[in-house]
């Protein structure tokens, strides 16, 4: 199942998720035409949520494609709905660095971190034993399996490549969408060095069918994107 949401969507009651209203013009028209004709292939048992111009800490990508597993979210409790950005940062830290003592966390982040610990524990995302706090496996707590970011411009410029590269903070793949024939070889070399690929605007198929086993979150935004997709799909 593929769902698309933007600033004009009716189902917007998702805490923490904001969209920028698309600016009318050639680039917005190109993105609309691109999405209208694009076919996304994903693994069986996965859903796709397409977010157009969502606000993220690294900026506002033109398009974010979130591939996620509803079978993971089916086991989540209502406590998940109360999580904040701070909570996602904490669970990502714990899943990356391993178990930490509650004392060490409060020394670094102050006692206010205990509120996050309580919310995460209630949501089944962390467990505490003998003073040690650890994250439950992301396979059970993070619905996101793969993220693709798309940045579109009618002309190839350095700013396009740099913007697309910044999205690698949360995206497994980042593409610069440009009019067919605009991706000159010299720019392609620079883009690849920064982890970006050019995608012609007349592309009609994006094969993500082999991404089902990739479950390691890249950043705390990876957790947020899966939760937003779940909430949008459920609203």
C-alpha positions as CSV (number, residue, x, y, z in Angstrom):
1,X,0.0,0.0,0.0
2,X,1.3,3.5,-0.9
3,X,-0.1,6.7,0.7
4,X,1.0,10.2,0.0
5,X,0.7,13.2,2.4
6,X,1.6,16.9,2.2
7,X,0.5,20.3,3.6
8,X,-2.9,20.0,2.0
9,X,-3.7,16.6,3.4
10,X,-6.7,16.3,5.6
11,X,-5.2,13.8,8.1
12,X,-2.7,16.1,9.8
13,X,-3.1,15.4,13.5
14,X,0.4,13.9,14.0
15,X,2.4,15.6,16.8
16,X,5.8,16.7,15.6
17,X,5.0,16.4,11.9
18,X,4.8,19.6,9.9
19,X,4.8,20.2,6.1
20,X,5.9,23.2,4.1
21,X,3.3,24.3,1.6
22,X,4.7,23.7,-2.0
23,X,5.6,26.9,-3.8
24,X,3.8,27.0,-7.2
25,X,6.2,26.9,-10.1
26,X,8.2,24.7,-12.5
27,X,9.9,22.7,-9.7
28,X,6.7,22.0,-7.9
29,X,5.1,21.0,-11.2
30,X,8.0,18.7,-11.9
31,X,7.7,17.0,-8.5
32,X,4.0,16.5,-8.9
33,X,4.4,15.0,-12.4
34,X,7.3,12.8,-11.2
35,X,5.3,11.4,-8.2
36,X,2.1,10.9,-10.3
37,X,4.0,8.6,-12.8
38,X,6.4,6.9,-10.4
39,X,5.8,3.3,-9.5
40,X,7.5,2.1,-6.3
41,X,8.3,-1.6,-5.9
42,X,8.7,-2.7,-2.2
43,X,9.0,-6.0,-0.4
44,X,5.9,-8.0,0.4
45,X,4.4,-7.1,3.8
46,X,5.7,-3.5,3.6
47,X,3.8,-0.2,3.3
48,X,5.1,3.0,1.7
49,X,4.3,6.5,3.0
50,X,5.3,9.4,0.8
51,X,5.8,12.7,2.6
52,X,6.1,15.8,0.5
53,X,8.2,18.6,2.0
54,X,8.1,17.5,5.6
55,X,10.1,19.5,8.2
56,X,13.1,17.6,9.5
57,X,16.0,18.7,11.6
58,X,18.3,18.6,8.6
59,X,16.0,20.7,6.4
60,X,12.9,20.3,4.3
61,X,13.4,17.6,1.6
62,X,11.1,17.8,-1.5
63,X,10.0,14.2,-1.0
64,X,10.7,11.5,1.6
65,X,9.7,7.9,0.9
66,X,9.3,5.8,4.0
67,X,9.2,2.0,3.6
68,X,7.8,0.4,6.8
69,X,6.4,-2.8,8.2
70,X,2.9,-2.7,9.6
71,X,3.4,-6.0,11.3
72,X,5.8,-4.2,13.7
73,X,3.3,-1.5,14.6
74,X,0.5,-4.0,15.2
75,X,2.2,-4.8,18.5
76,X,2.5,-1.2,19.7
77,X,0.6,0.3,22.6
78,X,-1.1,3.7,22.8
79,X,1.8,4.8,24.9
80,X,3.7,5.2,21.7
81,X,1.5,8.2,20.8
82,X,3.0,10.4,23.6
83,X,6.7,10.1,22.5
84,X,8.7,13.3,21.8
85,X,11.7,14.2,19.7
86,X,13.8,13.9,22.9
87,X,12.5,10.4,23.4
88,X,13.6,9.3,19.9
89,X,17.0,10.8,20.5
90,X,17.4,8.8,23.7
91,X,16.3,5.5,22.3
92,X,18.6,6.0,19.2
93,X,21.5,6.7,21.5
94,X,20.9,3.6,23.5
95,X,20.5,1.4,20.4
96,X,23.7,2.8,19.0
97,X,26.0,2.9,22.1
98,X,24.5,0.0,24.1
99,X,23.3,0.0,27.7
100,X,23.8,3.0,29.9
101,X,23.3,3.6,33.6
102,X,20.4,5.8,34.5
103,X,22.8,7.8,36.6
104,X,25.2,8.6,33.8
105,X,22.3,9.7,31.6
106,X,21.0,12.1,34.2
107,X,24.5,13.5,34.7
108,X,24.8,14.3,31.0
109,X,21.2,15.3,30.2
110,X,19.9,16.3,33.7
111,X,17.1,14.7,35.6
112,X,14.5,15.7,32.9
113,X,15.7,12.6,30.9
114,X,13.8,10.5,33.5
115,X,10.6,11.6,31.9
116,X,11.8,10.2,28.5
117,X,12.9,7.0,30.2
118,X,9.4,6.6,31.7
119,X,7.6,7.2,28.3
120,X,10.0,4.9,26.4
121,X,9.6,2.2,29.0
122,X,5.8,2.5,28.9
123,X,6.0,2.2,25.1
124,X,8.1,-1.0,25.4
125,X,11.2,0.6,23.7
126,X,13.6,0.4,26.7
127,X,14.0,-1.9,29.7
128,X,15.8,-1.2,32.9
129,X,17.5,-3.9,35.0
130,X,20.0,-3.4,37.9
131,X,20.3,0.3,37.2
132,X,21.2,-0.3,33.5
133,X,19.0,1.0,30.7
134,X,19.0,-0.6,27.3
135,X,17.1,-0.3,24.1
136,X,14.8,-3.1,22.9
137,X,15.8,-4.4,19.5
138,X,14.9,-2.0,16.7
139,X,13.4,-5.0,14.8
140,X,10.6,-4.8,17.3
141,X,10.5,-1.0,18.0
142,X,11.4,0.7,14.8
143,X,8.9,0.2,11.9
144,X,11.1,2.0,9.3
145,X,12.9,-0.4,7.0
146,X,14.2,2.0,4.4
147,X,14.1,5.7,3.6
148,X,14.6,7.5,0.3
149,X,15.0,11.3,0.0
150,X,14.4,13.2,-3.2
151,X,15.5,16.7,-3.9
152,X,14.3,18.3,-7.1
153,X,15.6,21.3,-9.2
154,X,15.0,22.3,-12.8
155,X,18.7,23.0,-13.1
156,X,21.8,21.2,-11.7
157,X,23.5,23.4,-9.2
158,X,25.9,22.8,-6.3
159,X,23.2,23.7,-3.9
160,X,21.1,20.8,-5.2
161,X,23.8,18.3,-4.6
162,X,24.6,19.7,-1.1
163,X,21.0,19.6,-0.1
164,X,20.5,16.1,-1.3
165,X,23.7,15.0,0.5
166,X,22.5,16.5,3.8
167,X,19.5,14.1,3.6
168,X,21.8,11.2,4.0
169,X,21.6,11.9,7.7
170,X,18.3,10.1,7.8
171,X,18.0,8.5,4.3
172,X,19.4,5.2,3.1
173,X,19.4,6.7,-0.4
174,X,19.3,10.3,-1.6
175,X,18.5,11.3,-5.1
176,X,18.7,14.6,-7.0
177,X,15.7,14.7,-9.4
178,X,16.5,16.8,-12.5
179,X,15.0,17.2,-16.0
180,X,16.1,14.4,-18.3
181,X,19.5,15.3,-19.9
182,X,20.6,17.7,-17.1
183,X,22.9,15.4,-15.1
184,X,26.2,16.2,-16.7
185,X,29.1,13.7,-16.0
186,X,31.2,16.1,-14.0
187,X,28.3,16.8,-11.6
188,X,27.6,13.0,-11.4
189,X,31.1,12.4,-10.1
190,X,30.7,15.1,-7.4
191,X,27.3,13.8,-6.4
192,X,28.4,10.2,-6.0
193,X,31.3,11.3,-3.8
194,X,28.7,12.9,-1.5
195,X,26.4,9.8,-1.6
196,X,23.9,11.3,-4.1
197,X,22.6,9.9,-7.4
198,X,20.9,11.8,-10.1
199,X,17.4,10.7,-11.1
200,X,15.8,11.9,-14.4
201,X,12.4,13.5,-13.9
202,X,10.9,11.0,-16.4
203,X,11.8,8.0,-14.2
204,X,8.7,5.8,-13.8
205,X,10.0,3.1,-11.6
206,X,12.0,2.8,-8.4
207,X,12.8,-0.7,-7.2
208,X,13.0,-1.0,-3.4
209,X,12.0,-4.6,-3.3
210,X,15.3,-5.8,-1.9
211,X,15.4,-3.6,1.2
212,X,13.3,-5.6,3.7
213,X,16.2,-6.8,5.9
214,X,17.7,-3.4,6.5
215,X,16.6,-2.5,9.9
216,X,19.4,-0.4,11.5
217,X,18.2,3.2,12.1
218,X,20.5,5.8,10.7
219,X,19.4,8.6,13.1
220,X,16.6,9.4,15.5
221,X,14.7,10.7,12.5
222,X,14.5,7.1,11.2
223,X,12.4,6.3,14.3
224,X,10.2,9.4,13.9
225,X,9.5,8.7,10.2
226,X,8.2,5.2,10.9
227,X,6.0,6.5,13.7
228,X,4.6,9.3,11.5
229,X,3.9,6.9,8.8
230,X,2.1,4.6,11.3
231,X,0.1,7.5,12.7
232,X,-0.9,8.8,9.3
233,X,-2.0,5.4,8.1
234,X,-4.0,4.9,11.3
235,X,-5.7,8.3,11.4
